[in-house]
Amino acid sequence: MNQQQQALARLRRLLNDPAAPLTDIAESYVSVISEQLLHFARQAYPRDGRGVIEMDLRGIDLRTATGSAPIAYYPADAGSDDWPPNLDEVLATYDPHREAVVLLMQDGCEPLIYVLE
Protein backbone atom coordinates (compact mmCIF):
# COMPACT_ATOMS: atom_id res chain seq x y z
CA MET A 1 0.00 0.00 0.00
CA ASN A 2 1.51 3.36 -1.02
CA GLN A 3 1.44 6.56 1.04
CA GLN A 4 -1.65 7.94 -0.72
CA GLN A 5 -3.58 4.72 -0.16
CA GLN A 6 -2.56 4.68 3.50
CA ALA A 7 -3.74 8.27 3.94
CA LEU A 8 -7.09 7.45 2.33
CA ALA A 9 -7.53 4.35 4.50
CA ARG A 10 -6.79 6.43 7.62
CA LEU A 11 -9.30 9.09 6.55
CA ARG A 12 -11.97 6.43 6.03
CA ARG A 13 -11.31 4.99 9.51
CA LEU A 14 -11.54 8.45 11.07
CA LEU A 15 -14.75 9.30 9.22
CA ASN A 16 -16.34 6.08 10.49
CA ASP A 17 -15.29 6.76 14.09
CA PRO A 18 -17.83 9.04 15.83
CA ALA A 19 -15.25 9.80 18.54
CA ALA A 20 -12.50 10.88 16.10
CA PRO A 21 -11.47 14.49 16.67
CA LEU A 22 -12.41 16.83 13.82
CA THR A 23 -8.81 18.12 13.75
CA ASP A 24 -7.54 14.59 13.02
CA ILE A 25 -10.11 14.23 10.24
CA ALA A 26 -9.13 17.57 8.69
CA GLU A 27 -5.41 16.79 8.90
CA SER A 28 -6.01 13.43 7.27
CA TYR A 29 -8.01 15.15 4.52
CA VAL A 30 -5.02 17.42 3.80
CA SER A 31 -2.81 14.32 3.50
CA VAL A 32 -5.22 12.67 1.07
CA ILE A 33 -5.34 15.65 -1.28
CA SER A 34 -1.72 16.77 -0.81
CA GLU A 35 -0.73 15.99 -4.42
CA GLN A 36 -3.60 18.10 -5.76
CA LEU A 37 -2.69 20.93 -3.37
CA LEU A 38 0.94 20.86 -4.54
CA HIS A 39 -0.20 20.95 -8.17
CA PHE A 40 -2.56 23.85 -7.43
CA ALA A 41 0.24 25.82 -5.73
CA ARG A 42 2.65 25.20 -8.62
CA GLN A 43 0.10 26.65 -11.02
CA ALA A 44 -0.68 29.68 -8.84
CA TYR A 45 2.88 30.62 -7.88
CA PRO A 46 4.03 31.91 -11.33
CA ARG A 47 0.90 34.05 -11.57
CA ASP A 48 0.53 35.29 -7.97
CA GLY A 49 3.97 34.82 -6.37
CA ARG A 50 4.59 33.38 -2.92
CA GLY A 51 1.38 32.52 -1.24
CA VAL A 52 -0.76 30.19 0.79
CA ILE A 53 -3.47 27.72 -0.03
CA GLU A 54 -6.28 28.43 2.40
CA MET A 55 -8.71 25.63 3.19
CA ASP A 56 -11.58 27.17 5.10
CA LEU A 57 -13.50 24.35 6.74
CA ARG A 58 -15.33 26.57 9.22
CA GLY A 59 -18.95 25.53 9.31
CA ILE A 60 -18.20 22.26 7.48
CA ASP A 61 -18.33 18.83 9.11
CA LEU A 62 -16.21 16.57 6.93
CA ARG A 63 -18.14 13.55 8.21
CA THR A 64 -21.30 14.67 6.44
CA ALA A 65 -20.06 17.09 3.78
CA THR A 66 -20.53 16.46 0.10
CA GLY A 67 -18.87 18.27 -2.76
CA SER A 68 -15.58 20.08 -2.34
CA ALA A 69 -14.07 22.18 0.42
CA PRO A 70 -13.48 25.90 -0.17
CA ILE A 71 -9.84 26.07 -1.27
CA ALA A 72 -8.15 29.23 -2.57
CA TYR A 73 -4.62 30.49 -3.22
CA TYR A 74 -3.77 33.89 -1.74
CA PRO A 75 -0.58 35.87 -2.36
CA ALA A 76 1.55 36.30 0.75
CA ASP A 77 0.89 40.03 0.84
CA ALA A 78 -2.91 39.55 0.80
CA GLY A 79 -2.94 38.88 4.54
CA SER A 80 -5.98 38.38 6.69
CA ASP A 81 -6.85 38.99 10.31
CA ASP A 82 -7.73 35.29 10.46
CA TRP A 83 -4.18 34.23 9.55
CA PRO A 84 -1.83 33.31 12.41
CA PRO A 85 1.09 35.72 12.92
CA ASN A 86 3.73 33.05 12.24
CA LEU A 87 2.36 32.45 8.71
CA ASP A 88 4.39 35.43 7.41
CA GLU A 89 7.62 33.72 8.46
CA VAL A 90 6.62 30.44 6.83
CA LEU A 91 5.68 32.22 3.59
CA ALA A 92 9.02 34.04 3.55
CA THR A 93 11.08 30.86 3.94
CA TYR A 94 9.38 28.04 2.03
CA ASP A 95 10.66 26.90 -1.38
CA PRO A 96 7.78 27.54 -3.82
CA HIS A 97 9.43 25.38 -6.50
CA ARG A 98 9.09 22.22 -4.40
CA GLU A 99 6.81 23.09 -1.48
CA ALA A 100 3.34 24.47 -0.82
CA VAL A 101 2.03 26.19 2.28
CA VAL A 102 -1.48 25.18 3.36
CA LEU A 103 -3.48 27.01 6.00
CA LEU A 104 -6.30 24.93 7.44
CA MET A 105 -9.08 26.90 9.14
CA GLN A 106 -11.75 25.09 11.12
CA ASP A 107 -14.17 25.73 13.93
CA GLY A 108 -13.01 25.48 17.51
CA CYS A 109 -9.24 25.50 17.05
CA GLU A 110 -6.34 27.65 15.97
CA PRO A 111 -5.48 27.64 12.25
CA LEU A 112 -3.04 24.89 11.29
CA ILE A 113 -0.13 25.46 8.92
CA TYR A 114 1.31 22.70 6.74
CA VAL A 115 4.30 22.82 4.44
CA LEU A 116 3.85 20.09 1.83
CA GLU A 117 6.65 18.69 -0.33
Secondary structure as a PSIPRED ss2 file (coil, helix, strand):
# PSIPRED VFORMAT (PSIPRED V4.0)

   1 M C   1.000  0.000  0.000
   2 N C   1.000  0.000  0.000
   3 Q H   0.000  1.000  0.000
   4 Q H   0.000  1.000  0.000
   5 Q H   0.000  1.000  0.000
   6 Q H   0.000  1.000  0.000
   7 A H   0.000  1.000  0.000
   8 L H   0.000  1.000  0.000
   9 A H   0.000  1.000  0.000
  10 R H   0.000  1.000  0.000
  11 L H   0.000  1.000  0.000
  12 R H   0.000  1.000  0.000
  13 R H   0.000  1.000  0.000
  14 L H   0.000  1.000  0.000
  15 L H   0.000  1.000  0.000
  16 N C   1.000  0.000  0.000
  17 D C   1.000  0.000  0.000
  18 P C   1.000  0.000  0.000
  19 A C   1.000  0.000  0.000
  20 A C   1.000  0.000  0.000
  21 P C   1.000  0.000  0.000
  22 L H   0.000  1.000  0.000
  23 T H   0.000  1.000  0.000
  24 D H   0.000  1.000  0.000
  25 I H   0.000  1.000  0.000
  26 A H   0.000  1.000  0.000
  27 E H   0.000  1.000  0.000
  28 S H   0.000  1.000  0.000
  29 Y H   0.000  1.000  0.000
  30 V H   0.000  1.000  0.000
  31 S H   0.000  1.000  0.000
  32 V H   0.000  1.000  0.000
  33 I C   1.000  0.000  0.000
  34 S H   0.000  1.000  0.000
  35 E H   0.000  1.000  0.000
  36 Q H   0.000  1.000  0.000
  37 L H   0.000  1.000  0.000
  38 L H   0.000  1.000  0.000
  39 H H   0.000  1.000  0.000
  40 F H   0.000  1.000  0.000
  41 A H   0.000  1.000  0.000
  42 R H   0.000  1.000  0.000
  43 Q H   0.000  1.000  0.000
  44 A H   0.000  1.000  0.000
  45 Y H   0.000  1.000  0.000
  46 P H   0.000  1.000  0.000
  47 R H   0.000  1.000  0.000
  48 D H   0.000  1.000  0.000
  49 G C   1.000  0.000  0.000
  50 R C   1.000  0.000  0.000
  51 G E   0.000  0.000  1.000
  52 V E   0.000  0.000  1.000
  53 I E   0.000  0.000  1.000
  54 E E   0.000  0.000  1.000
  55 M E   0.000  0.000  1.000
  56 D E   0.000  0.000  1.000
  57 L C   1.000  0.000  0.000
  58 R C   1.000  0.000  0.000
  59 G C   1.000  0.000  0.000
  60 I C   1.000  0.000  0.000
  61 D C   1.000  0.000  0.000
  62 L C   1.000  0.000  0.000
  63 R C   1.000  0.000  0.000
  64 T C   1.000  0.000  0.000
  65 A C   1.000  0.000  0.000
  66 T C   1.000  0.000  0.000
  67 G C   1.000  0.000  0.000
  68 S C   1.000  0.000  0.000
  69 A C   1.000  0.000  0.000
  70 P C   1.000  0.000  0.000
  71 I E   0.000  0.000  1.000
  72 A E   0.000  0.000  1.000
  73 Y E   0.000  0.000  1.000
  74 Y E   0.000  0.000  1.000
  75 P E   0.000  0.000  1.000
  76 A H   0.000  1.000  0.000
  77 D H   0.000  1.000  0.000
  78 A H   0.000  1.000  0.000
  79 G C   1.000  0.000  0.000
  80 S C   1.000  0.000  0.000
  81 D C   1.000  0.000  0.000
  82 D C   1.000  0.000  0.000
  83 W C   1.000  0.000  0.000
  84 P C   1.000  0.000  0.000
  85 P C   1.000  0.000  0.000
  86 N C   1.000  0.000  0.000
  87 L H   0.000  1.000  0.000
  88 D H   0.000  1.000  0.000
  89 E H   0.000  1.000  0.000
  90 V H   0.000  1.000  0.000
  91 L H   0.000  1.000  0.000
  92 A H   0.000  1.000  0.000
  93 T H   0.000  1.000  0.000
  94 Y C   1.000  0.000  0.000
  95 D C   1.000  0.000  0.000
  96 P C   1.000  0.000  0.000
  97 H C   1.000  0.000  0.000
  98 R C   1.000  0.000  0.000
  99 E C   1.000  0.000  0.000
 100 A E   0.000  0.000  1.000
 101 V E   0.000  0.000  1.000
 102 V E   0.000  0.000  1.000
 103 L E   0.000  0.000  1.000
 104 L E   0.000  0.000  1.000
 105 M E   0.000  0.000  1.000
 106 Q C   1.000  0.000  0.000
 107 D C   1.000  0.000  0.000
 108 G C   1.000  0.000  0.000
 109 C C   1.000  0.000  0.000
 110 E C   1.000  0.000  0.000
 111 P C   1.000  0.000  0.000
 112 L E   0.000  0.000  1.000
 113 I E   0.000  0.000  1.000
 114 Y E   0.000  0.000  1.000
 115 V E   0.000  0.000  1.000
 116 L E   0.000  0.000  1.000
 117 E C   1.000  0.000  0.000
